[in-house]
Amino acid sequence: MIDLSTIAAIPIERRDLPLDALAARIGDELDTLARLSSEVQRAISLCHFADHTDAAAIRGLQGIDRITQALEDLGRLMAAVSTEMPQDVKLHAVPILSRLRLHELATNLDPELQRHEVQEEEQGEIQWF
């Protein structure tokens, strides 16, 4: 059984997260996701599907283009929003960033940490989902 008094004694890190810097980081991450989405779209275009691919499947795959365009627009929007925000607005970093499941994403959104750029892998084993 866990002793709740022990948990209460553990200090929770508290540091401020500048909202304008967070918004800029979100914009950067959206730009990265738009680039990755565009690369997926190109990769699918290079695949040689059967001659009689279902039209509904092709229309479904065209949704990737819509996703790419929306991510690009949202990236530009967040970059613009970040420049319009007052610089003195702060959030508590831990409750905000701890909601993210992807450690790399949390790192990339934290203005105190260096962003991790996704590198395209051209070598190594390929694993298809």
N, C-alpha and C positions, 0 to 999 in steps of 0.2 A: 504494500500500500504506500502511496506517495504522501509524504508529509507536506501539507500545504504551507506551513510556516517556512519551510526550507525554500520553496518556490518563491514565496513572497520576498525572501531576503536576497534573491538573485537580482542584481541590478540590470535593468534593461537599458541598452545603449540608447541614448537620445541625442540626436543631432538634427540640425535643421537642413532642409532641402529647399534651395531657392526655386520657386515655382517657374520663373522665367527660364532658368537653366534646364529644369526638367522638361518644359515644353519644347525647348530647342533639341534636347536629346530625343524626345519622342518623334520630332520631325525628322531627325537623322535616321532613327530606326525605321520609320515609315519609308524613307527613301531607299534604305537598304532592302526592305521587304519588297518594294516595287521593282528594284533591280533583279532580285531573286525570282520574282514572279515572271518578269520578262524573260529571264533565262529559261525558266520552265516552259514558257510558251514557245520559245525558239526550239528547245529540245523536243517537244512534242511535235512541232512542225517537221522536224527532221526524221521522225519515225515513219516508217512505211507501213501504213495501215492497209488492210485488205481493200481491194477495189470497191467493194460494196459496203463501206462503213455506213452504219445507220445515220441518217440525217439528224435525228434527235441527239445522238452521241456527239456529233460534230458541233451542233448548237450548244450543247452543254460545255464542251471544251472551249468554246468562244467566250464563256464566262470568265476564263482566265484573263482575257484582255480587259474586261470590265474591272476585275479585281486590281489589275496592274494600274489602270488609269485612276481608280479611286485611291489607291495607295499613294500614287504620285501627287494627286491633288491634296490629300490629307497631309502629306509631308510638307508641301508648300504652305498650306494653311497653318500648321503648327509652327513652322519657322517664322511666319509673319506674326502669329499670335505672341510668340516668345519675345519679339522685339517691342511689342506694344504693352506688355505687362510691366507693372511697377517692379523694380528690382528688390524692394524690401519685403515682398510677400514670401513667407516661409511655410513649409509643411514639415511635419515630423517624418523623417526618412524611414525609420524602421516599420511603422504600420503601413506605409504606402508601398515600399519596395518588397516587404515580406509577403505580399499578396501574389507576387509573381512566382510561377512554378519554374520557369526557365532561368537558371542561374546566370547564363550569359546575357539574357535580356535585362535582368536586374542590374548587372554590372554595366551594361551599355547605357542604361537610363540614369545611373548615378553620376552626377556631375563631378564628384570627388575622385572617380576612378577613370582610368583610361579605357576608351572604347575598344572592343575586340572586333576587328574587321573579319568578315567571313571570306575565306580564300577559296577560290574554285580549285577543286582537286582534279588534276589531269592524270594522275597515276594511282595505282593501288587497286585493291579489290573493289568491285562494284557489287553492291547488294541492292536488289530491287525489292523494295518494301517487304 
